[in-house]
């Protein structure tokens, strides 16, 4: 008798769980690891992932937001690259350093189609903009565009996915105000000065009316040398944008990622891995 009743009891149990899920939906998983979210947070990123992402919360460059040595920050408040050749960005912030777990999450978003990661990273980027008063005057969000051929190959633009979340969180319109009109070489194989030449005049404003007289936020996944973001900022300012801020999921490490002129490339990038754009 008990053996015959077990299938019925199992079916009733499944129905009860389904009914309970309709009344009290199960919590959303973490956007990065798909594990359970902490009950005491409104973010879609769990506490464990936040600990592993490595937020830049110490000394940082006042211009690009990259982490810098404390002594350097006290002396100039600028990182060496920004002191030598300031980017066209008026200010920039990155949530974390492009390393370890952050690198893995961005690679999943950028090369393996993990679009849910854009929700988690985008929320953290929007939080950065909320706590930095310089971003408070922004009236539009502009994603760094891909070249049409690259967009067809990938099927999506990771910067646009991040920008969509940032715009939702900040209550700002997302404007495709810039187009990539010239296909560029992969940036990870180039030196510092080569990156700047590579992105020169690669972008063109296509919606000047949406940015004219406004402060705007440029969104991208990684800030490496700043050549890409700076070239986009130049295009926006030529179209009449007043100030251009940069918001990034991660920024490269000056001491680990960037190597001297003439040697080319980025430390830690394997040649068989997809290239970075920044």
Secondary structure as UniProt FT lines:
FT   HELIX           2..23
FT   TURN            31..33
FT   TURN            39..40
FT   HELIX           47..53
FT   TURN            62..64
FT   HELIX           70..76
FT   HELIX           80..84
FT   STRAND          91..97
FT   HELIX           100..111
FT   HELIX           116..131
FT   HELIX           133..137
FT   STRAND          138..143
FT   HELIX           148..154
FT   HELIX           158..170
FT   STRAND          173..174
FT   STRAND          178..180
FT   HELIX           187..189
FT   HELIX           192..199
FT   TURN            200..201
FT   STRAND          203..205
FT   HELIX           208..211
FT   TURN            212..213
FT   STRAND          215..223
FT   HELIX           227..238
FT   TURN            239..240
FT   STRAND          243..251
FT   TURN            254..257
FT   TURN            261..263
FT   TURN            267..268
FT   TURN            271..272
//
